[in-house]
């Protein structure tokens, strides 16, 4: 598996951009808005994709320290959150 382009990324009118130290501003992706119900929703999708590297890093950090004991309903919520986090990390890393 190859690693993704490191962050930070930024959104700019349906493009996901990366400021490459050697090449300058590089377009990583074009985000099509066909499924979006409005232009605002399309731009929100752009921003979410652009935040992906930071979200993945934060999720990895949280999962690495989320070992506190929990009980009762909190336990079920904690277990669900950890399963979802593991699934999201696997998806981002191309393991699912």
C-alpha positions as CSV (number, residue, x, y, z in Angstrom):
1,X,0.0,0.0,0.0
2,X,1.2,3.5,-0.9
3,X,0.9,6.3,1.6
4,X,-1.4,9.3,0.6
5,X,0.0,12.7,-0.2
6,X,0.8,14.4,3.1
7,X,-1.4,17.2,4.4
8,X,-2.4,19.8,4.7
9,X,-4.7,19.9,1.7
10,X,-7.0,22.7,0.9
11,X,-10.2,23.1,-1.1
12,X,-10.5,25.6,-3.9
13,X,-13.7,25.6,-5.9
14,X,-14.1,21.9,-6.6
15,X,-10.4,21.2,-6.5
16,X,-8.3,19.7,-3.7
17,X,-4.9,21.3,-3.7
18,X,-1.5,20.5,-2.0
19,X,1.3,23.0,-1.7
20,X,4.3,20.8,-2.7
21,X,7.6,22.3,-1.5
22,X,9.3,21.4,-4.8
23,X,6.5,21.7,-7.4
24,X,4.4,24.5,-5.8
25,X,0.6,24.3,-5.7
26,X,-0.5,20.9,-7.1
27,X,-4.0,19.7,-7.8
28,X,-4.7,16.4,-6.1
29,X,-8.3,15.9,-7.2
30,X,-11.3,17.4,-8.8
31,X,-14.5,17.1,-6.8
32,X,-17.7,16.7,-8.8
33,X,-20.8,18.1,-7.3
34,X,-23.4,16.0,-9.2
35,X,-24.8,14.3,-6.0
36,X,-24.9,17.6,-4.0
37,X,-28.2,19.3,-3.6
38,X,-26.7,22.8,-3.6
39,X,-23.5,24.6,-4.2
40,X,-23.1,25.0,-0.5
41,X,-23.2,21.3,0.0
42,X,-20.7,20.8,-2.8
43,X,-18.3,23.2,-1.2
44,X,-18.8,21.4,2.2
45,X,-17.8,18.2,0.5
46,X,-14.7,19.9,-0.9
47,X,-13.8,21.0,2.6
48,X,-14.4,17.6,4.1
49,X,-12.1,15.9,1.6
50,X,-9.5,18.6,2.1
51,X,-9.6,17.9,5.9
52,X,-9.0,14.2,5.4
53,X,-5.3,14.0,6.3
54,X,-5.8,15.9,9.5
55,X,-8.9,13.9,10.4
56,X,-7.0,10.6,9.8
57,X,-4.1,11.8,12.0
58,X,-6.4,12.9,14.8
59,X,-8.3,9.6,14.7
60,X,-5.1,7.6,14.9
61,X,-4.0,9.7,17.9
62,X,-7.3,9.3,19.6
63,X,-7.4,5.6,19.1
64,X,-3.9,5.2,20.4
65,X,-4.8,6.8,23.7
66,X,-8.5,5.7,24.0
67,X,-7.8,2.9,26.5
68,X,-9.7,4.3,29.6
69,X,-12.1,1.9,31.3
70,X,-15.7,2.5,30.6
71,X,-18.9,0.9,31.9
72,X,-22.5,0.3,31.0
73,X,-24.0,2.4,28.1
74,X,-20.7,4.2,27.8
75,X,-19.0,0.9,27.1
76,X,-21.3,0.2,24.1
77,X,-20.8,3.7,22.8
78,X,-17.0,3.4,23.3
79,X,-16.9,0.0,21.5
80,X,-19.0,1.4,18.6
81,X,-16.8,4.5,18.3
82,X,-13.6,2.4,18.3
83,X,-15.0,0.0,15.7
84,X,-16.0,2.9,13.5
85,X,-12.6,4.6,13.9
86,X,-10.8,1.4,13.1
87,X,-13.0,1.0,10.0
88,X,-12.4,4.6,8.9
89,X,-8.6,4.2,9.4
90,X,-8.6,1.0,7.3
91,X,-10.6,2.7,4.6
92,X,-8.3,5.6,4.5
93,X,-5.3,3.3,4.4
94,X,-6.8,1.1,1.6
95,X,-7.3,-1.9,3.8
96,X,-11.0,-2.3,3.3
